[in-house]
Amino acid sequence: MAGRVDPAPQLEAVRPILLQRSSSTIIDTPDFKLNVINAVRRVEAAGGPYGDWIHLSLEIIARPFSGTLNWAALFNEFLSFKEQLEKLNKDLNPGDTAKLEGVEPGVQIELVLEKTGEVRGSYSVSTHYTDFDGPLLTGKFEMDQSYLPRIISAIGDLLSITPDTGSA
């Protein structure tokens, strides 16, 4: 089915929790747009920080380029990014940054607050662990700090995909 992330092969010790969120925009500037086509949260029964993943199908538009990417990131990676964004938005200290970096290849985003209140962003999109293995798209974009609350809200929406505890 188009727009869905294919489930990974299941191991006996893994009890996936599948809850979905679809069609939301994380970043939307004239030069860079990051849309979530579909998001699924999978939690391993054993739990722990490396057992809680958000699997995403993303649309990336970096004019004139555009494409889609399936990516998995840890729940805590998005949580850390959201916390950094909230601090950036609250403190408004020039030079402060917020970074989304995953243990899996895919999307890396860095936002830096400038003295003028402008936020400069850079991104890297890849399907491989090193720059030598395959395609790599990098670029930069700018936005006003007024964009930060929308990005924080979009990341919060991803984090709100909560697992079913199974108790009913």
URBEL-V936602 format. One record per residue. OMEGA is omega in whole degrees, 0 to 359 (none if undefined). Layout:
{{OMEGA} {OMEGA}}
//
This chain:
{{183} {176} {180} {176} {179} {180} {178} {176} {184} {173} {181} {184} {184} {174} {185} {171} {184} {174} {189} {171} {182} {173} {171} {180} {177} {179} {180} {176} {178} {184} {184} {179} {179} {181} {172} {176} {181} {177} {180} {177} {179} {180} {177} {182} {181} {178} {182} {184} {180} {179} {184} {187} {169} {178} {186} {164} {187} {168} {180} {177} {177} {189} {9} {183} {172} {179} {179} {182} {170} {186} {174} {178} {178} {176} {183} {176} {176} {179} {178} {179} {179} {179} {178} {178} {179} {178} {178} {182} {182} {187} {181} {177} {178} {181} {177} {184} {170} {183} {169} {180} {180} {174} {176} {176} {180} {186} {170} {180} {174} {177} {181} {178} {179} {179} {184} {184} {177} {176} {176} {181} {171} {182} {175} {179} {184} {176} {185} {182} {179} {178} {184} {190} {185} {185} {178} {177} {178} {178} {181} {177} {179} {175} {176} {180} {179} {176} {187} {180} {178} {178} {178} {179} {180} {177} {176} {177} {177} {181} {181} {175} {187} {179} {173} {182} {179} {179} {179} {none}}
//
